[in-house]
Every structure is written in C-alpha cells, then in structure tokens.
Amino acid sequence: MKKGNKSNYLAKISLGVMSAGFLITIPFQETFMGRLLQGGFEAGLVGGLADWFAVTALFRHPMGIPIPHTALLPKNRDRMITALISMLEKDWLTKESIKEKIKRINFTDKLIQIAEIELSSVTLKRRISLILNEIISFVNIEKIAPFIEKELKKYLHTLKVEKILESIITQALNRKLDEKALNYILTEIEKWMSKEETKRKIGIMAKQLLDNIEADGFLKVAISSFRNLITEEKLGNMLQPYMLKSIILLQREDNLYRHLILSRIREELEGMQDKEELMVEINNSKKLLVNNWSPVDQITEILTQLQKKLLLLAEDEEFIDRYVISFIQNYINSIVKTPEKMESIENWIQNQILYYLDKNHSKIGVLVKENLEKLDNETLINMMENNIGKDLQWIRVNGAICGFSIGIILTILKSIV
C-alpha cells in the first residue's frame, strides 16, 4: 500500500473508531468510565470531522455540497499557477542563481575529459567512419567540377607571364640548365656530324656554294680553277673533320667561344621578359589557350577517383585511428597545454550559455504554465493529494486522537468540579 493511501486509510479508521466508540458508550453514561470514554470519543469525533472538513475543503466541496469557501484550490487555480511561476522565476530559479551555478562549472575540463574517454572507444571510431562516409558521399562532383574549372581558369587568367618566365629563367640559370642544354645540343650535333651520310651532304652543300659564287677578274679565274680540281667527296672529307673538331672544342669548359655563346644565351633569356611584343604575343596565346581549354571531364574523373579512395579510407579502421583520432587527440593536447586557449574556450561556452539563459529564462515559467494548463482540475487535485495530501490526512488522524485526549481531560475536570 502506498504511503498516501495508507495515511488516508488510517484517517478513515480513526474517524470510524471515534464514531463507533461514541455510539457504543451511550448506554453506559451512568457510570464514570462510560461518561469518561463517551466524552473522549465525542471530542475525538468532533475533532476528526472538523479536520476532515478542513482538509477536504482545500481540494473539493465536502460531500459535493457547494459550501462557501470550500474547494479552495480549484477555485484559485490561476492564482496558484501564477504564484508558483512567480516563485520559480523570482525566488528559486532566478537568472542570478542559475548564472552563479553555471560559473562554478568548468565546461571545458568536463568536455575534454569526456572526449579523452570517448576517443578510445570503438563506438566513436565507428561514428566517425559513418560521418566521414556520409560527408564524402554527399559531395556532388558533377556540380563541383564546373566550379573548379571556372576558378582554375580565372586563376590562370590572372597569372602574369612575365613573372612566370622570370621565375623559370632564374631557376634554369641557377641550375645551369643553359649549359646542360648546350652540351646536349653539341653532343647530338657531334653524333650527327660523325655519320657518313652527313659528310656526303656537307660536300654537296659546299660544292653548290662554290658553284653559285659570282666573282670578277683574277678571283673568278681562281674559283673556276678550284671548282675543276675539287669534288663533293673531297669537300666533305675536308670540312667534316674541321666541323667535328670545332664542335668538340665547344664542349670544353675552358673554350672561349663556348663562354661567348653561353653569355649570349643568358643575355637573351634574362632580357626576354622585357620584350613587350613577345610578352604580348605570349599573353594572347595564353589567354586563347585558357579560353579554349575545357578540363571539366578530367576534373570530374580526378574527383571521382579521389572520392572512391576517400570512401575506402573512411572505412579503414587503421586510417581512422592513425590519422583522424590522432589528429583530434593532438589538437586536444595542444589546447590543454595552452591555458590561454582553455580560458578562451571556457569563456565562449559560458557566454553562449548565459546568452541563451538571458533569452530563454522567461520560458521556464511559460513551460510550467503550459504543462499545468494541460491538466484538468481533477487530475491536478489528484496529483496534489498524492504528493501533499498524505501529510494532510495525518491532520485528520491527529485531530481525532487529540480530540479524544482533550475530551477525556474535559470529562475528568467536569466530574471533579
């Protein structure tokens, strides 16, 4: 039996005992003991009934009779709710009291403690994997690819060819790529020059050159005599070794002509960005090339492959543990080691909570009012009776017992007097 029902049951028994005792002792009024007990039961009955009336009048009309100043709580329901809300907002749950409690709590420490515990749990790793999977899958590559293409083209249009060339040339000269390029060209020319076919072509070109030379007087006679004496093969045999020797000498580091050639190459390279016509032509070519370039398909393919790889990584427990969890743990450690960050985060959390409290403190009363107004009078009275009525029922029990005791005392006093 519940405590509330038990107290109500005892109250009814006490009233019944007093009523029965009063009736039973009526025939024994002639004896002192009969009058004594009757006086006690009579006073106990009166006290019990009076207290029953008082307790019942708080919640409802006694015996359903609309006696004035009864059913006090239902009649004053609105006043009672208003008083309760006022007491909650102004006395029990004031902004100041809540703020004071909040300021005593270090939310950052508690959050970090929770995070450190959760970081080692398998459940968190699975949740991180699911979240990463959802985020990666949510990305719409077909919409992103055109955007990337647009931004890439915009960036390429802003690039200055002069600065790019300057950087390339500086890097090339620092790495002595001009010398390497010259050595490569000379080596390839040497290989080509050593061939028999090349020697034959040299002889042919030299013979054609002699045949086309126009001269007068003695020079004409000398050239004509030389043409008759020399053949294409002889010219090739004469010129090929000379040309090969010249190429080989150019490959030597101490060769004067080599240094002159490299110096000229460097001058041309270093002054290239100062040639306005050339730069305009290169910039126009760049602009045309960028405008005609449509890399959206390639970007889509690259992003698709990247998305597939990221999805596989998101399901890899080792990857989650080694990179994601490790990153979070390192970040937390960096925060813990920096008091300024800890204080800044704590201040932010406190400010957000206090801001939310200032905006929503009045909703405490509204919430209580809404919940109470959902209850009809009968339900509300039953709730109050179940919570505080059990103590009120003891008033009835105490009234009956107290009345009985007082009745006996009064009867004894009457007999003495």
C-alpha positions in Angstrom: 0.0 0.0 0.0 1.3 3.4 -1.0 2.1 5.9 1.8 -0.6 8.3 0.6 -3.3 5.6 0.5 -2.1 4.3 3.9 -2.4 7.7 5.6 -5.9 8.2 4.1 -6.9 4.7 5.2 -5.7 5.5 8.8 -7.6 8.8 8.8 -10.8 7.0 7.9 -10.2 4.3 10.5 -9.6 6.9 13.2 -12.9 8.7 12.3 -14.7 5.4 12.3 -13.3 4.3 15.6 -14.4 7.6 17.2 -17.9 7.3 15.7 -18.3 3.7 16.9 -16.9 4.5 20.3 -19.3 7.4 20.8 -22.3 5.2 19.8 -21.2 2.3 21.9 -20.7 4.3 25.1 -24.1 6.0 25.0 -25.8 3.2 27.1 -23.0 3.5 29.7 -23.4 7.2 30.6 -24.5 6.4 34.1 -21.0 5.1 35.1 -17.9 7.2 35.4 -15.9 5.1 33.0 -18.8 5.3 30.4 -19.0 9.1 30.7 -15.2 9.3 30.5 -15.0 7.2 27.3 -18.0 8.9 25.8 -16.5 12.3 26.4 -13.3 11.2 24.8 -14.9 9.6 21.7 -17.3 12.6 21.3 -14.5 15.1 21.3 -12.4 12.9 19.0 -15.3 12.6 16.6 -15.8 16.3 16.6 -12.1 16.9 16.1 -11.8 14.3 13.3 -14.9 15.6 11.5 -13.7 19.2 11.8 -10.2 18.3 10.4 -11.8 16.2 7.7 -13.9 19.1 6.6 -10.9 21.5 6.6 -8.7 19.1 4.6 -11.4 18.2 2.1 -12.4 21.9 1.7 -8.9 22.5 0.3 -9.4 20.2 -2.7 -13.2 19.9 -3.3 -16.7 20.6 -1.8 -17.2 18.3 1.2 -19.8 15.7 0.3 -20.4 17.6 -3.0 -22.2 20.4 -1.2 -21.1 23.9 -2.6 -20.4 25.3 0.8 -18.9 28.8 0.6 -15.1 29.0 1.0 -14.6 25.3 0.1 -12.8 23.7 -2.9 -10.2 26.4 -2.4 -7.5 25.0 -4.7 -9.7 24.5 -7.9 -11.2 28.0 -7.4 -7.8 29.6 -7.1 -6.1 27.5 -9.8 -5.0 30.5 -11.9 -3.7 32.4 -8.8 -1.9 29.3 -7.6 -0.2 28.7 -11.0 0.7 32.4 -11.3 2.2 32.3 -7.7 4.1 29.1 -8.5 5.6 30.6 -11.7 6.5 33.8 -9.9 8.2 31.8 -7.1 10.1 29.8 -9.6 11.3 32.8 -11.7 11.9 35.2 -8.8 12.9 33.1 -5.9 14.0 29.6 -6.8 15.3 29.7 -10.4 16.4 33.3 -10.8 18.8 34.3 -13.5 21.4 35.3 -10.9 21.2 32.0 -9.1 21.5 30.0 -12.3 24.3 32.1 -13.6 26.2 31.6 -10.3 25.8 27.9 -10.6 26.9 27.9 -14.3 30.0 30.0 -13.4 31.1 27.3 -10.9 31.2 24.7 -13.6 34.3 24.3 -15.8 32.6 23.0 -19.0 35.9 22.9 -21.0 37.5 20.5 -18.5 34.5 18.3 -18.4 34.2 18.2 -22.2 37.9 17.3 -22.6 37.6 14.6 -20.0 34.6 13.1 -21.9 36.4 13.5 -25.3 39.5 11.7 -24.0 37.4 8.8 -22.7 35.4 8.6 -25.9 38.4 8.7 -28.2 39.5 5.3 -27.1 36.0 3.8 -27.7 35.2 1.6 -30.7 31.8 3.3 -30.9 33.3 6.7 -31.5 35.5 5.4 -34.3 32.5 3.8 -36.0 30.6 7.0 -35.7 33.5 9.0 -37.2 33.7 6.5 -40.0 30.0 6.8 -40.7 30.1 10.6 -40.6 33.1 10.8 -42.9 31.4 8.3 -45.3 28.2 10.4 -45.3 30.1 13.7 -45.9 32.2 12.3 -48.7 29.2 10.6 -50.4 27.2 13.8 -50.1 29.7 15.7 -52.3 28.2 16.2 -55.8 31.1 16.0 -58.1 29.1 17.0 -61.2 28.4 20.4 -59.6 31.8 20.9 -58.1 33.8 20.1 -61.3 32.4 23.1 -63.3 33.1 25.4 -60.4 36.7 24.2 -60.1 37.1 24.7 -63.8 35.8 28.2 -63.6 38.0 29.1 -60.7 41.0 27.5 -62.3 40.6 29.4 -65.5 40.0 32.6 -63.5 43.3 32.0 -61.7 45.2 31.2 -64.9 44.0 34.5 -66.4 45.4 36.4 -63.5 48.8 34.9 -63.9 51.4 37.2 -65.3 53.6 35.5 -68.0 56.4 37.9 -67.2 56.7 36.8 -63.6 56.4 33.1 -64.6 59.1 33.5 -67.2 61.3 35.4 -64.7 60.9 32.6 -62.2 61.6 29.9 -64.8 64.6 31.6 -66.2 66.1 32.3 -62.7 65.6 28.7 -61.8 67.1 27.5 -65.1 70.2 29.7 -64.8 70.7 28.8 -61.1 70.6 25.1 -62.1 72.9 25.8 -65.1 70.3 24.3 -67.5 71.6 26.6 -70.3 75.0 24.8 -70.1 73.3 21.4 -70.0 71.1 22.3 -73.0 74.1 23.5 -74.9 76.1 20.3 -74.1 73.1 18.2 -75.2 72.8 20.0 -78.5 76.6 19.8 -79.2 76.6 16.1 -78.3 73.7 15.4 -80.7 75.3 17.5 -83.4 78.6 15.6 -82.9 76.8 12.3 -83.4 75.0 13.6 -86.5 78.2 15.1 -87.8 80.2 11.8 -87.5 77.9 10.0 -89.9 79.0 9.2 -93.5 75.7 10.5 -94.8 76.3 13.8 -93.1 79.8 14.1 -94.7 78.3 13.5 -98.1 75.6 16.2 -97.5 78.3 18.6 -96.3 80.3 18.0 -99.6 77.2 18.5 -101.7 76.2 21.8 -100.0 79.8 23.1 -100.2 80.0 22.3 -103.9 76.7 24.1 -104.5 78.0 27.1 -102.7 81.2 27.2 -104.8 79.1 26.9 -108.0 76.9 29.8 -107.0 79.7 32.2 -106.1 80.0 35.1 -108.6 83.3 36.9 -108.9 85.3 39.1 -111.4 88.9 39.2 -112.7 91.6 37.0 -111.0 89.2 35.8 -108.3 86.9 34.4 -110.9 89.7 32.5 -112.6 90.9 31.2 -109.2 87.5 29.9 -108.2 86.9 28.4 -111.5 90.2 26.5 -111.4 89.4 25.3 -107.8 86.0 24.0 -108.9 87.6 21.9 -111.6 90.1 20.4 -109.1 87.7 19.7 -106.1 84.9 17.2 -105.9 81.9 16.9 -103.5 83.6 13.9 -101.8 86.8 15.9 -101.3 85.0 18.8 -99.9 83.1 16.6 -97.5 86.4 14.9 -96.3 87.9 18.4 -95.8 85.1 20.1 -94.0 83.7 17.2 -91.8 86.8 16.8 -89.5 87.1 20.6 -89.2 83.5 21.0 -88.1 83.7 18.0 -85.8 86.8 19.4 -84.1 85.1 22.8 -83.7 82.1 21.1 -82.0 84.3 19.1 -79.7 86.2 22.2 -78.7 82.9 23.9 -77.9 82.2 21.2 -75.4 85.3 22.0 -73.3 84.7 24.2 -70.2 87.6 26.5 -71.0 86.7 27.2 -74.6 86.4 31.0 -75.2 83.7 30.6 -77.9 81.7 28.4 -75.6 81.6 31.1 -72.9 80.6 33.7 -75.6 77.7 31.5 -76.7 76.5 30.9 -73.1 76.9 34.6 -72.3 74.7 35.4 -75.3 72.1 32.8 -74.4 71.9 34.2 -70.8 71.5 37.7 -72.0 68.7 36.7 -74.3 67.0 34.7 -71.5 67.3 37.5 -68.9 66.0 40.1 -71.3 63.1 38.0 -72.6 60.5 39.5 -70.2 61.5 43.0 -71.3 60.5 42.3 -74.9 57.0 43.8 -75.0 55.9 42.4 -78.3 57.0 38.9 -77.3 55.2 39.2 -73.9 52.0 40.5 -75.6 52.1 37.6 -78.0 52.7 35.0 -75.2 49.9 36.5 -73.1 47.5 36.4 -76.0 48.4 32.8 -76.7 47.9 32.0 -73.0 44.5 33.7 -73.0 43.4 31.9 -76.1 44.7 28.6 -74.8 42.9 29.0 -71.4 39.6 30.1 -73.1 39.6 27.0 -75.4 40.6 24.7 -72.6 37.8 22.6 -71.1 39.1 20.4 -68.4 35.7 19.6 -66.7 35.8 16.0 -67.8 39.3 15.5 -66.5 38.5 17.2 -63.2 35.3 15.1 -62.8 37.4 11.9 -63.4 40.1 13.0 -60.9 37.5 14.0 -58.3 35.6 10.7 -58.8 38.7 8.6 -58.3 39.6 10.8 -55.2 36.1 10.3 -53.8 36.4 6.5 -54.1 39.8 6.5 -52.4 38.4 8.7 -49.6 35.4 6.4 -49.1 37.8 3.4 -48.7 39.9 5.3 -46.3 36.8 6.3 -44.3 36.1 2.6 -43.7 39.7 1.8 -42.8 39.9 1.5 -39.0 43.7 1.9 -39.1 43.3 5.2 -41.1 40.7 6.5 -38.6 42.8 5.5 -35.7 46.2 6.7 -37.1 45.1 10.0 -38.7 41.6 11.2 -37.5 41.7 10.1 -33.9 45.4 11.0 -33.7 44.7 14.5 -35.1 41.8 15.1 -32.6 44.0 13.8 -29.7 46.9 16.1 -30.7 44.6 19.0 -31.1 43.1 18.4 -27.6 46.6 18.1 -26.2 47.6 21.4 -27.7 44.6 23.1 -26.2 45.2 21.6 -22.7 48.8 22.7 -22.9 47.8 26.3 -23.7 46.0 28.0 -20.8 45.0 30.9 -23.0 43.1 28.6 -25.3 41.4 26.8 -22.4 40.3 30.1 -20.9 39.1 31.4 -24.3 37.1 28.3 -25.0 35.6 28.3 -21.5 34.7 32.0 -21.8 33.0 31.3 -25.1 31.0 28.4 -23.7 30.0 30.4 -20.6 29.0 33.4 -22.8 26.9 31.2 -25.1 25.1 29.6 -22.1 24.5 32.9 -20.4 23.2 34.5 -23.6 20.8 31.6 -24.1 19.7 31.9 -20.5 19.0 35.6 -20.8 16.9 35.0 -23.9 15.0 32.0 -22.6 14.8 32.4 -18.8 11.1 33.5 -19.1 10.3 30.3 -20.9 10.8 28.4 -17.7 7.5 29.9 -16.3 5.8 29.5 -19.7 6.8 25.8 -19.9 5.5 25.2 -16.3 2.3 27.1 -17.1 1.7 25.2 -20.4 2.2 21.8 -18.6 -0.1 22.7 -15.7 -2.8 24.1 -18.0 -2.8 20.7 -19.9 -4.2 19.1 -16.7 -7.9 19.3 -15.8 -8.9 20.2 -12.2 -9.5 16.5 -11.2 -6.0 15.4 -12.4 -4.3 18.4 -10.8 -6.1 17.8 -7.5 -5.2 14.1 -7.6 -1.6 15.0 -8.2 -1.6 17.4 -5.2 -3.4 14.9 -3.0 -0.9 12.2 -3.9 2.1 14.4 -3.1 0.9 16.6 -0.2 -2.5 15.1 0.7 -0.9 12.2 2.5 0.5 14.7 5.1 -2.8 16.4 5.4 -4.6 13.1 6.1 -2.4 12.9 9.3 -4.1 16.1 10.4 -7.4 14.2 10.5 -5.8 11.3 12.5 -4.1 13.7 14.8 -7.4 15.7 15.2 -9.3 12.6 16.2 -6.6 11.4 18.7 -6.1 14.9 20.1 -9.8 15.5 20.4 -10.2 12.1 22.2 -7.5 13.1 24.7 -8.9 16.5 25.3 -12.4 15.0 25.7 -11.2 12.7 28.4 -9.4 15.5 30.2 -12.5 17.7 30.0 -14.8 14.9 31.3 -12.5 14.3 34.2 -12.5 18.1 35.0 -16.3 18.1 34.8 -16.5 15.2 37.2 -14.1 16.8 39.7 -16.0 20.1 39.6 
